Amino acid sequence: MRWSLVAAICLALTGCFGSASRVSDADAAKSDYHYRLARNYYDDRNIAMTLKELHEALTLNPQNAQALHLKGFVAMGLNDLAGAEVALRKAIELRPDLLEARNNLGTVMMAQERWEEAIQVLQPLLHDPLYPTPAFAHGNVGWAWYKLGDLSKARRALEMAVFLNPRFCLGFNNLGIVHRDAGNVRAAREAFEKAVKLCPKYAEPWYHLGVLAQQSRDLVAAEAAFSKCAEVGGDSVFGKRCQARQE
């Protein structure tokens, strides 16, 4: 895609962020001040002021990695995936220890269905002792392997994810999907049941439990699962699917 080429060129040229120029200590301090203001505005969900303060921070110091990370994170929320990728890659280049920036870059790759790239970006987080939430990285890698059609690698990654975080509802749901597609219905049902036990208001695993029960001709269990799914899912995608199954 054209934006990917632009992003690659921008990362190759130091002038894109002004990284070739020396930043004075005074400007670096002012940049950090504006970054902290941006964080406060973001915590208050004032996106307009967040972006304004980030612009000030990066004008003063284009090498402010934390400001670039936040800029990329905000761009993700605004669905500006091209802008998010450029900012996050630059943040990682400047501060390889910004592990959350790497995780967010992997999320950008997944949002674009660039599964192999997502795995490459996220792989270093799987064994980094300083990364505080490795379960989520394993979960993302597992889902990427699933989307690439490698159920064995997907299962191993997702099993590690729920081992590291036994309350990882999404991890159990996705593990159930992998087991289901591999033909292991019993393991799939157990994973979906674990997901709804941990997160009773999580509609998707209720839907999958309903489908499995329907396929096994347990119509009572199917009706109960679809009813719960419709109740907690409301107008969401899975809520509507479950409502349709009840009609």
C-alpha positions in Angstrom: 0.0 0.0 0.0 1.2 3.5 -0.7 1.2 4.7 2.9 3.5 1.8 3.8 6.0 3.0 1.3 5.7 6.5 2.7 6.2 5.2 6.2 9.3 3.3 5.2 10.8 6.3 3.4 10.0 8.5 6.4 11.7 6.1 8.8 14.8 6.0 6.6 15.2 9.7 6.5 16.2 11.4 9.7 14.7 14.6 8.6 11.2 13.2 9.0 11.4 13.7 12.7 14.4 15.9 12.9 16.5 13.3 14.7 19.7 14.5 13.1 19.5 17.8 15.0 20.8 18.3 18.5 18.1 19.1 21.0 19.1 21.4 23.9 18.6 20.4 27.5 16.1 23.2 27.9 14.0 22.1 24.9 14.1 18.5 26.0 12.8 19.6 29.4 10.0 21.7 27.9 9.2 18.8 25.6 8.8 16.4 28.6 6.5 19.0 30.3 4.2 19.1 27.3 4.3 15.3 27.1 3.1 15.2 30.7 0.3 17.6 29.9 -0.7 15.4 27.0 -0.8 12.4 29.2 -3.1 14.3 31.7 -5.4 15.4 28.9 -5.5 11.8 27.5 -6.4 10.5 30.9 -9.3 13.0 30.8 -10.2 11.8 27.3 -9.6 15.3 25.9 -8.1 14.1 22.6 -7.9 17.5 20.9 -5.8 18.9 23.7 -3.8 15.7 23.9 -2.8 16.2 20.2 -2.1 19.8 20.7 0.4 19.1 23.6 2.0 16.3 21.7 2.6 18.6 18.8 4.3 21.0 21.1 6.3 18.3 22.7 7.5 16.9 19.4 8.2 20.3 17.9 10.6 21.0 20.8 12.1 17.5 20.7 11.3 15.3 17.8 13.2 12.5 19.6 10.9 12.4 22.6 10.1 8.7 22.4 7.4 8.7 25.0 5.6 11.5 23.1 5.9 9.5 19.9 4.5 6.4 21.7 1.5 8.3 23.0 1.0 9.9 19.5 1.0 6.4 18.0 -1.4 5.1 20.6 -3.8 8.0 20.1 -3.6 7.5 16.3 -4.6 3.8 16.9 -7.7 5.0 18.7 -8.5 7.4 15.8 -8.0 4.5 13.3 -5.1 6.3 11.7 -3.1 3.1 11.4 -0.6 4.6 9.0 0.2 7.4 11.4 0.3 5.1 14.3 2.8 2.8 12.6 5.2 5.6 11.8 5.1 7.1 15.3 5.4 3.7 17.1 8.3 2.5 14.9 10.2 5.7 15.6 9.5 5.4 19.3 10.9 1.9 19.3 13.9 3.0 17.3 14.7 5.7 19.8 13.8 3.7 22.9 14.0 -0.1 22.4 13.0 -0.5 26.1 9.5 1.0 25.4 8.0 -2.5 25.3 4.4 -1.2 25.3 5.2 0.6 22.1 6.3 -2.7 20.5 3.1 -4.3 21.7 1.0 -1.5 20.3 2.9 -1.7 17.0 2.0 -5.4 16.9 -1.6 -4.5 17.5 -1.5 -2.1 14.5 -0.1 -5.0 12.3 -3.0 -7.2 13.5 -5.6 -4.6 12.8 -4.3 -4.5 9.2 -4.3 -8.3 9.1 -0.5 -8.3 8.6 -0.2 -11.4 10.6 3.4 -12.5 9.8 4.7 -9.0 10.5 2.7 -8.9 13.8 4.4 -12.1 14.9 7.8 -10.7 14.1 7.1 -7.5 16.0 5.7 -9.2 19.0 8.1 -12.1 19.3 10.7 -10.3 21.4 8.1 -9.6 24.0 7.4 -13.3 24.6 10.7 -13.9 26.5 11.5 -10.4 27.8 11.6 -10.6 31.6 10.9 -6.8 31.8 7.6 -6.9 29.9 4.8 -6.9 32.5 2.0 -8.5 30.5 3.5 -11.3 28.4 0.2 -13.2 28.4 -1.3 -10.6 26.1 1.7 -10.9 23.7 1.3 -14.7 23.6 -2.4 -14.2 23.1 -1.9 -11.9 20.1 0.8 -14.2 18.6 -1.5 -17.2 19.0 -4.3 -15.4 17.2 -2.0 -14.4 14.4 -0.9 -18.0 14.0 -4.6 -19.0 13.9 -5.3 -16.5 11.2 -2.3 -17.9 9.2 -3.9 -21.4 9.5 -1.2 -22.9 11.9 -3.5 -24.4 14.5 -0.7 -26.2 16.4 1.4 -23.0 16.9 -1.8 -21.1 17.7 -2.8 -23.6 20.4 0.7 -23.6 22.0 0.8 -19.8 22.1 -2.7 -19.4 23.5 -2.1 -22.2 26.1 0.9 -20.2 27.3 -1.2 -17.1 27.4 -3.8 -18.5 29.7 -1.1 -20.3 31.8 0.6 -16.9 32.4 -2.8 -15.2 33.1 -5.4 -17.7 34.3 -8.0 -14.9 34.2 -7.5 -14.1 30.5 -11.0 -14.4 29.2 -10.2 -13.5 25.6 -7.3 -16.0 25.7 -9.7 -18.8 26.7 -12.2 -17.8 24.1 -9.6 -17.8 21.3 -8.2 -21.1 22.6 -11.7 -22.6 22.4 -11.9 -21.4 18.7 -8.6 -23.1 17.9 -9.6 -26.4 19.6 -13.0 -26.3 17.8 -11.4 -25.8 14.4 -8.9 -28.6 15.2 -11.9 -30.9 15.9 -11.3 -31.2 19.6 -14.9 -30.3 20.7 -14.5 -31.3 24.4 -11.4 -29.0 24.8 -13.2 -26.3 23.0 -16.2 -26.5 25.2 -14.0 -26.5 28.3 -12.2 -23.3 27.1 -15.4 -21.5 26.3 -16.9 -22.5 29.7 -13.8 -21.2 31.4 -14.2 -17.9 29.5 -17.8 -17.4 30.6 -17.0 -18.4 34.2 -14.4 -15.8 34.4 -16.3 -13.2 32.4 -20.1 -13.9 32.6 -20.9 -10.8 30.5 -18.6 -11.8 27.6 -21.0 -12.6 24.8 -18.8 -14.4 22.3 -18.0 -17.6 24.2 -21.7 -17.9 25.1 -22.4 -17.9 21.4 -19.8 -20.6 20.7 -21.2 -22.7 23.5 -24.6 -22.4 22.0 -23.4 -23.5 18.6 -21.6 -26.5 20.1 -24.6 -27.5 22.0 -26.8 -27.1 19.0 -24.5 -29.3 16.9 -24.6 -32.0 19.6 -28.4 -31.7 19.6 -28.5 -30.5 23.2 -31.3 -28.0 22.4 -31.9 -27.1 26.1 -28.2 -26.1 26.6 -28.2 -24.3 23.3 -31.2 -22.2 24.2 -29.7 -21.4 27.6 -26.4 -20.3 26.0 -28.0 -18.2 23.2 -30.4 -16.6 25.7 -27.5 -15.6 28.0 -25.5 -14.4 25.0 -28.4 -12.2 23.8 -28.9 -10.8 27.3 -25.3 -9.8 27.8 -24.5 -9.0 24.2 -27.3 -6.6 23.5 -26.7 -4.8 20.2 -23.2 -6.2 19.7 -22.3 -8.5 16.8 -22.6 -11.6 18.9 -25.6 -10.3 20.8 -27.5 -10.0 17.5 -26.3 -13.4 16.3 -27.7 -15.0 19.4 -31.0 -13.2 19.1 -31.2 -14.5 15.5 -30.5 -18.1 16.7 -33.5 -17.8 19.1 -36.0 -16.7 16.4 
